[in-house]
Amino acid sequence: MATVLQIVLISGLSGSGKSVALKLLEDLGYYCIDNLPATLLPQTVRLLQGEGHQRVGISVDIRGAQSLPALPDCVADLKSQGLDVRVLFLEAKTESLLKRFSETRRKHPLSTLHTDYTVAECISLEREILASVADLSHRVDTSELSANALRAWVKQFLALDQSRLTLIFQSFGFKHGLPLDADFVFDARCLPNPYYDPSLRPLTGLDQPVIQFLEAEAAPQAMYTDVLRYLENWLPAFDRDNRSYVTVGIGCTGGQHRSVWLAEKLATHFAQDRQVLVRHRESSPT
């Protein structure tokens, strides 16, 4: 009997990009199923194994709300069988979701059950119902992401070694809001700002002139050292807790210079002995 080598479960809030992620999996050759009740997951996986499928993408979300409490046990059971089970949870800020629902003129799935609820109230209820699923997952905040950026991030997710903790460094701009998916947030707005140098303004923290500007100052190096020590002290606790992902948000005002530099510098250090991803929210693909 053939074995399903990889099962990708996609969940998250309505309007957060689940259809984009599932379509990407389909384009990559995954056998995809949309809106599967969680209680049918074990039987479905056995059936697909028997048919010889190697990669499967399944959407499990609020449309099957009654069966969602069974999902954690189903995932644990599949993993105990040695299957490569990955859970991706997409979310977004309420204001971003409201805008998307308004633009597409779609109804929220919960509005048929709660006819007196506003869209914002439906989103709040959905967030509450899905909280236990989010805890199982690699969370991605799609509030500020284009469809292309989301596709790129999902591809990164698929390439990860699930047996190791993944440390994600994400730069962002405070003026665009805090990332929902960050476990830690460090604020680099107190550092000298390259933005005020007209020659550095159009550049980013990936460019050598900006790197030289920041590394010529004492404060950026001091912050780097402090954040590095903090993470080195506490990451072993996450290892012991069997966490699969830890996301470290590094923010500055616009998310272009200081946060990008610090995220890259920390990632370079930890990549020596850990699985690391670097994401720059404000300069993602358009």
C-alpha positions in Angstrom: 0.0 0.0 0.0 1.3 3.4 -1.0 1.9 6.0 1.7 0.8 9.6 1.7 4.1 11.3 2.2 2.8 14.8 3.0 -0.6 16.0 4.2 -1.1 19.8 4.3 -4.1 21.0 6.3 -5.2 24.5 5.5 -7.4 26.4 8.0 -8.0 29.9 9.1 -10.4 32.8 9.0 -12.8 33.3 6.1 -11.3 35.8 3.7 -7.7 35.3 4.9 -6.5 33.6 1.7 -7.3 29.9 2.1 -8.5 29.5 -1.4 -5.2 31.1 -2.7 -3.2 28.6 -0.7 -5.3 25.6 -1.7 -5.1 26.6 -5.4 -1.3 26.8 -5.1 -1.1 23.3 -3.7 -3.3 22.1 -6.6 -1.0 23.8 -9.1 2.0 22.1 -7.4 0.5 18.7 -7.9 -1.3 18.1 -4.6 -4.6 16.2 -4.5 -6.8 18.9 -2.9 -10.1 18.7 -1.0 -11.9 21.8 0.1 -14.1 22.0 3.2 -13.6 18.5 4.7 -15.2 17.9 8.1 -12.4 17.1 10.6 -14.1 13.8 11.6 -13.7 12.5 8.1 -10.0 13.2 8.0 -8.7 9.7 9.1 -10.9 7.8 6.7 -10.1 10.2 3.8 -6.3 9.8 4.4 -6.7 6.0 4.4 -8.6 6.2 1.2 -6.1 8.5 -0.5 -3.2 6.3 0.7 -4.8 3.3 -0.8 -5.1 5.1 -4.1 -1.4 5.9 -4.1 -1.5 9.7 -3.6 1.8 11.1 -2.3 0.8 14.7 -1.5 -2.6 15.9 -0.3 -3.9 19.4 0.5 -7.1 19.6 2.6 -9.0 22.7 3.8 -10.7 22.4 7.2 -12.4 25.5 8.4 -15.5 27.1 10.0 -17.8 25.6 7.4 -17.3 22.3 9.3 -17.5 24.0 12.7 -19.2 21.1 14.5 -16.4 18.7 13.7 -13.5 21.1 14.5 -13.1 19.9 18.1 -11.9 16.6 16.7 -9.1 18.1 14.7 -6.3 18.1 17.3 -6.8 14.4 18.0 -7.0 13.6 14.3 -3.8 15.4 13.6 -2.0 13.7 16.6 -3.2 10.3 15.4 -2.0 10.9 11.8 1.4 12.0 13.1 1.7 9.0 15.3 1.5 6.9 12.1 4.6 8.6 10.9 2.9 10.8 8.3 4.2 14.2 7.4 1.2 16.3 8.6 1.5 20.1 8.4 -1.2 22.6 9.5 -1.2 26.1 8.1 -3.5 28.6 9.7 -4.2 31.9 7.8 -5.5 34.9 9.7 -5.8 38.6 9.2 -6.8 41.7 11.1 -10.5 42.4 11.4 -10.3 45.6 9.4 -8.5 43.8 6.5 -11.2 41.0 6.5 -14.0 43.6 6.5 -12.5 45.3 3.5 -12.1 42.0 1.6 -15.7 41.0 2.3 -16.9 44.4 1.2 -14.9 44.3 -2.0 -16.0 40.8 -3.0 -19.6 41.3 -1.7 -19.4 37.8 -0.1 -21.4 36.8 3.0 -19.5 35.5 6.0 -20.1 31.7 6.4 -21.5 32.3 9.9 -24.0 34.8 8.8 -26.5 32.1 7.7 -26.5 30.7 11.3 -26.4 34.1 13.0 -28.6 36.3 10.9 -28.6 39.1 13.4 -24.8 39.3 13.5 -22.7 42.0 11.7 -19.8 40.8 9.6 -17.4 42.0 12.3 -19.3 40.0 14.9 -19.1 36.9 12.7 -15.4 37.4 12.3 -14.9 37.7 16.1 -16.9 34.5 16.7 -15.0 32.6 14.0 -11.7 33.7 15.6 -12.9 32.3 18.9 -14.1 29.0 17.5 -10.8 28.5 15.5 -8.5 29.4 18.4 -7.7 25.7 19.2 -6.9 25.1 15.5 -4.5 28.1 15.4 -2.6 26.6 18.3 -1.8 23.5 16.3 -0.5 25.4 13.3 2.0 27.5 11.5 0.2 30.8 11.6 0.5 33.4 8.8 -1.0 36.9 9.1 -2.1 37.8 5.6 -3.4 41.3 6.5 -0.6 43.1 4.5 0.2 40.3 2.1 -0.5 40.2 -1.6 -1.6 36.9 -3.2 1.9 36.5 -4.7 3.5 37.0 -1.3 1.2 34.5 0.3 2.1 31.9 -2.4 5.8 32.5 -1.8 5.3 32.0 2.0 3.3 28.8 1.5 6.1 27.4 -0.7 8.6 28.2 2.1 6.3 26.3 4.5 6.2 23.3 2.3 10.0 23.1 2.1 10.5 23.0 5.9 11.8 20.0 7.8 8.9 19.3 10.2 11.1 17.4 12.6 13.0 20.6 13.6 11.8 23.8 15.2 11.6 26.6 12.7 12.7 30.0 13.8 11.1 32.8 11.7 12.4 36.3 11.7 9.8 38.8 10.3 10.5 42.5 9.8 7.5 44.8 9.7 6.5 48.5 10.0 4.6 49.6 13.0 2.7 52.1 10.9 1.1 49.1 9.1 0.2 47.4 12.4 1.6 44.5 14.5 1.8 41.1 12.9 -0.8 38.7 14.4 1.5 35.7 14.0 4.5 36.9 16.1 5.4 35.1 19.3 7.9 37.8 20.2 8.0 41.5 19.1 11.1 43.7 19.3 10.9 47.4 18.6 13.8 48.9 16.7 12.3 52.4 16.3 14.7 53.8 18.9 17.7 53.1 16.7 19.3 55.7 14.3 17.0 56.0 11.3 18.6 55.7 7.8 15.4 57.2 6.4 16.6 60.7 7.2 19.6 60.3 4.9 18.2 61.1 1.4 20.7 58.8 -0.2 19.6 55.9 2.0 15.9 56.5 2.0 15.1 54.5 -1.2 17.3 51.6 0.0 16.5 48.8 2.5 18.3 47.0 5.3 19.5 44.5 2.7 21.6 47.1 1.0 25.3 47.6 2.0 25.1 51.4 2.5 22.3 50.9 5.1 24.1 48.1 6.8 27.3 50.2 7.0 25.2 53.2 8.4 23.7 51.0 11.2 26.8 49.1 12.1 28.8 52.3 12.5 26.5 53.1 15.5 26.7 51.6 19.0 23.0 51.3 19.6 22.1 48.9 16.8 24.9 46.6 17.8 23.8 46.7 21.5 20.2 45.9 20.5 21.3 43.0 18.3 23.4 41.6 21.2 20.5 41.9 23.7 17.9 40.3 21.4 20.4 37.6 20.5 21.0 36.7 24.2 17.3 36.8 25.0 16.5 34.3 22.2 19.5 32.1 23.0 18.3 31.9 26.6 14.7 31.1 25.9 14.6 29.0 22.6 15.6 25.8 24.5 12.3 26.1 26.4 10.4 26.1 23.2 12.4 23.1 22.1 11.4 21.3 25.3 7.8 22.3 24.7 7.9 20.6 21.2 7.0 23.8 19.4 7.2 23.6 15.7 7.5 27.3 15.0 8.6 30.4 16.8 8.1 33.8 15.0 10.1 36.8 16.0 8.8 40.1 14.8 11.3 42.9 14.4 9.6 46.3 13.8 10.6 49.8 12.9 8.5 52.7 11.6 8.2 51.7 8.0 9.6 48.2 8.0 12.3 49.0 5.4 15.6 49.7 7.1 16.3 49.0 10.8 13.9 46.1 11.2 15.2 44.4 7.9 18.8 44.8 9.0 18.2 43.4 12.5 16.1 40.5 11.2 18.7 39.5 8.7 21.6 39.8 11.2 19.8 37.6 13.8 18.8 35.1 11.1 22.4 34.8 9.9 23.5 33.9 13.4 20.8 31.4 14.2 21.0 29.7 10.8 24.3 28.3 11.9 22.6 25.6 13.9 18.8 26.1 13.5 16.2 26.0 10.7 15.5 29.6 9.9 13.2 31.6 7.7 13.4 35.4 7.0 10.4 37.3 5.9 10.1 41.0 5.2 6.5 41.9 5.3 6.7 45.4 3.9 8.9 44.3 0.9 7.2 41.1 0.0 6.4 40.2 -3.7 3.6 42.2 -5.2 
